[in-house]
Amino acid sequence: MHLLLGNLHMESQDYQGAIQSFERVRAQARPCVSRALLVVSLISGWKFDDFDITIRQRHCEALYAAGHIKEAGKSLLDIVDTINKDVYTSGPIITWGSGMLCYAIASLCVRSFATDFLQRYLSNLQCNVDITTPTPLLRGWAKLKLTGSSWEDALVIALNFTAPRFTIYRALCDHLEMTNRMTEAIECYYQMGSELVGQTNAGGERAKWAEDFTQRCAEKLERLGDVAADAHQHDEAITQYSIALSLNPVIPQGVLMKRSKVYIAKGSWEDALEDANKIITLDPSSPYGYEWKHAALHGARRYDDAICTFETMLLKLSLSPDPAIRERHSEYVNPEQTKAEIRAAIVNAIFQSPPVLINTDSGHLLDESGQTCSFESQPIFKDLISSMTTHVDHARIELAVAEYYRYATFSHKWGDNEPLFEKVMRTVVYDLEKFPTHDKLKMFCKVVRDSGFHWAWSDTCCINKADPAVLQEALVSMFKWYEGSAVTIVVLRGVRSPSKRRDLVDSIWNKRAWTLQEYHASKVVRFYTEDWKPYLNLDIPNHKESPEIISEMEEATGVSARTLMALRPGLDDIRQKLRLASARQTTRVEDSAYSLLGMFSMFLPVVYGEGDQALGRLLAQLLTSSGDTSILAWSGQSGSFNSCLPASITVFNHQLTTHIPLTLEHAEMDKITARLRNSSVNLTLITEFYDRLHMLSVPLFAGQRLKLPCLNFKLGPLSTSWSGSNRIFRAQTAVGAITIETKDDLTQFGSLYFAHPWIDFLLDRQPVGSGVEPIPEETTDDLSSPVGELPSPSGSSGIALASPQTRAPRLRVPRFRWPFSEPRATSPRDAASLRPPSSVSQTEKQLHALQVIARLTKPFGALLLTPHLGNVAAYRRIAAESQIRVTVEVEEITPTVLNKLLDSLGIVDIL
């Protein structure tokens, strides 16, 4: 009766009542199965063959349904422990146990009970040893046992199972693989193979499963390796790929390529190379193994082998029967193309460098061919070729080549027995015999090499002075070479450590002509004492930026650092450059000119032995190219080239020149022009005079003959008087009386002429390249104005002057002053550029013309001329140690005077 009530309670979901009814039935002895119960069992589907088991099953189910999970689990374990094995192995019991297992797994708190249940069940299970497929219960046990435990522990428990070992291993391996515990899955698989070796394989099922299992694992491991590789987890990726390869996949090339790629990313070149060689062995016709082999060899810096492998890969691509693979050939760059690009970059890099350099690594003197070969022997050359597989990186090539060919230049005072080209060409610099000048060159090369430069240039041994063409090129290009150097090393002869302030100022290096351009051209300079210690212990890359060096160079040159920095090669600032050079010394007379070729960016044939003709040729070319007549503003001895040019550059050793007339202030200019206008002056003739001045051509040399545009007047008889130590000469000219003040006796000459060549001053303009700036008259004697401060130019009232940035090429030039502004563009001046602009009105032109006449009344440094050998077709300048200063006294500007002024305009030939 209680059994029937229990069942009714279960049907009505009164689980507590069902538990009580089933417990009462269990407390009673085994009931006798009456006819009535038999009818009930037929209706309810009960079986009374194992009545005790049935009651315990119903009791277990009631406990579980009532939520008494732990009690239900204990009941379940009790059933497993006490039932008859034959009964336990029957189908219904297995089915019921499986159902209860599912309920137990769903409740974590009874997972251990479910696991114990399965273990006890599997230990008691009688089954066929040939069964290879794990039952659901075995799979469930594997799932439960492997949660939080190792497969080794699971195997220990499974020693009591009656199921075949392969089936147990299979259940464990499958679950480990399914939960991505791949390393454990493979370990378990290998343990199975080791333990079950030699056992009979039932119907080949084991082999089929093993093949399927390893394939699944290999694919999953490869995917896991891909994820790790994408995340740059190189070691993890290598581990996954390696395990996959250990399973002997059907096509291992793909995994090998991926592992090789990760090895390369990690920098494990030998491992990457080993994998690449395996790929090639597996498929020699494929280009892909060669691709990764090239990458591994390149990473290992085995560039020769890498290039050879890459060429093999290109060959494999071109010979492939697969059209898609053949098309890939066009994606790559042939190494020969890269070599050609590198060689072109080398040619460009060394084009502006000295043609002969010292290789500081080997100590050899190399020409351009040797320099080219030197780069091709460097690892960087092969690195560039090997690395550029898909495109030529021009920027990287140019950077690498430029970096390699950076060179250092040497600035020093020559000594005795300097190692010349002929000697160094036959030996190695570092092997030169011991001698002070030889040691100096060796130390220079060592300092350069230790600074990371492969190349050095010294004017002692890198110029073949026996070859006139080579010497010519060197002297003309030297400024450019120093300018292009990475650093210039200066050694101060006679200065030893510890060096002190003013050692640089007083050094012999600072008095030589050549060192002026060497210092000025170089962007980076480092000073060393004679015993090769940094000057003043300076510890900065560029001593040229040191305040101590800047101060000493200003003191040595007499020019501000800003002015020095503003100087540029070319025709700008001619007078300033001449003044800087005038204080320098040379061993050869000609070098006073040749050392300035780079400063002026000029070409001049080098002819040692010509004496002061060299300076004359340089100044003549400067005057012709720039039109800057300030070159003629000097006092001293005439040179042999032309009487208008000096014999020595020392004549330019003055901060200012007083030859150029001073400017007229606004008030004075207005007063003079107003007086001229009120005197009923012939404005037509004045305007014609103004136009004729504009039409004059620029000064130029034809051979040694100077064609000088100027106002040229013949002097009448001289009258002499004294003013202190100066002679005062007075004479009449076609335009009025003049006064000449000089220390020299002019009465010794027969016919005398004076020339006013300062046409640019008269026209209030600046010659191209003169490098002068306006300065007001009141600052004539004040040389202390701040560097870079440009006073406003003076000019006549009523005339608007353009700003210096917009007016070109003409500026107001009251007198010469050394520039502090940025250099202007250099270009030759032609006659057309000097003509008055058509936009100037007639009234403005007349005013300009009156101003020209006013300026003629100012004192100026004249060129005193005398006919050459009595021939008025050509003149010679009378040079004097002191300046010849002329004042024109014009009482009235009559038409006659204007006509004579017009007649005086022209081109004078001076020899």
Secondary structure, DSSP 8 states (H G I E B T S, - for coil): -HHHHHHHHHHTT-HHHHHHHHHHHHHS------HHHHHHHHHHT---TTHHHHHHHHHHHHHHHTT-HHHHHHHHHHHHHHS-HHHHTSHHHHHHHHHHHHHHHHSGGGHHHHHHHHHHHHHH----TT--S--HHHHHHHHHHTSSS-HHHHHHHGGG--S-HHHHHHHHHHHHHHTT-HHHHHHHHHHHHHHSTT---GGGHHHHHHHHHHHHHHHHHHHHHHHHHHTT-HHHHHHHHHHHHHT--S-THHHHHHHHHHHHHHT-HHHHHHHHHHHHHH-TT-SHHHHHHHHHHHHTT-HHHHHHHHHHHHHHHHH-S-HHHHHGGGGS--HHHHHHHHHHHHHHHHHTS-SSEEETTT--EE-HHHHHHHHHTSHHHHHHHHH-SSS--HHHHHHHHHHHT-EEEEE----TT---HHHHTTS-GGGS-S-HHHHHHHHHHHHHHHTT-SEEE-TTTSS-TTSHHHHHHHHHHHHHHHHH-SEEEEEETT--SS--TTHHHHSGGGGBHHHHHHHHH-SSEEEEETTS-BGGG--SS-GGG-HHHHHHHHHHHSS-HHHHHH--SSSTTHHHHHHHHHT-B-SSTTHHHHTTHHHHT------TT-TTHHHHHHHHHHHHHH--GGGG---S-B-SS-TTSBS-GGGG--SS-SSS-----HHHHHHHHHHHHHTT--HHHHHHHHHHHHH----EEETTEEEEEEEEEE----EEEEETTEEEEEEEETTEEEEEEESS--TT-SS-EEEE--HHHHTT---TT-------GGGTT---S-TT--------TT-----TTT--S----SS-----S---------GGGGS--TTS-HHHHHHHHHHHHHHHTS-EE-EEEEEETTEEEEEEE---SS--EEEEE-S---HHHHHHHHHHEEEEEE-
